[in-house]
Amino acid sequence: AAKWLARPDAKVVGVFGSGWQAQGQVEALAAVRKLERVKVWSRTAEKREKFCEKMRSRLSIDVVPAGSP
């Protein structure tokens, strides 16, 4: 989907959710685009923070919590 729905030079992505599906989506996007930043929003601040920490360490890119959708 990133091939057809995102510009080839896209470097920032926004993600809604911080569960297992969001993890797979971020990993897939990072595999096909040279991402610099991922912004994550989810309803639970604690889960959002943990997700960002996990993905930062896993992908070595800037994964930050978003304060609002």
C-alpha positions in Angstrom: 0.0 0.0 0.0 2.9 2.4 0.7 4.0 2.1 -2.9 0.7 3.5 -4.2 -0.6 5.6 -1.3 2.6 7.4 -0.1 5.0 9.6 -1.9 8.3 7.8 -2.6 10.2 10.5 -0.6 7.9 10.2 2.5 10.0 10.2 5.7 7.4 10.7 8.4 4.4 8.4 9.2 1.5 8.6 11.6 0.1 5.5 13.2 -3.2 5.1 15.1 -2.8 2.4 17.8 0.0 0.8 19.7 -0.8 -2.9 19.6 0.5 -5.9 17.6 -1.0 -4.7 14.3 0.6 -1.2 14.6 3.9 -2.9 15.3 3.7 -4.9 12.0 2.6 -1.9 10.0 5.5 0.3 11.3 8.0 -2.5 10.6 6.6 -3.0 7.1 6.7 0.7 6.3 10.3 1.0 7.6 11.2 -1.8 5.3 10.0 0.0 2.2 10.6 3.6 3.1 13.6 5.4 4.6 11.7 6.7 7.6 13.0 9.4 9.9 10.1 9.7 12.3 7.0 7.7 13.3 4.3 9.5 15.3 2.1 7.2 17.3 -1.3 8.0 18.9 -3.3 5.6 21.0 -6.0 6.0 23.7 -3.8 4.9 26.5 -0.7 7.1 27.2 1.2 4.3 29.0 0.8 1.8 26.1 1.7 4.6 23.6 4.9 5.3 25.5 5.9 1.7 25.8 5.2 1.1 22.1 7.4 4.1 21.2 10.3 2.9 23.3 10.1 -0.7 21.9 9.9 0.5 18.3 12.7 3.0 18.7 15.0 0.3 20.0 13.9 -2.2 17.4 14.1 0.0 14.3 16.7 2.7 15.4 14.5 5.5 14.2 12.7 8.3 16.0 9.4 7.0 17.2 7.5 9.5 19.2 4.1 9.7 21.0 1.5 12.0 19.6 -0.5 14.1 22.0 -3.6 13.9 19.8 -4.9 12.1 16.7 
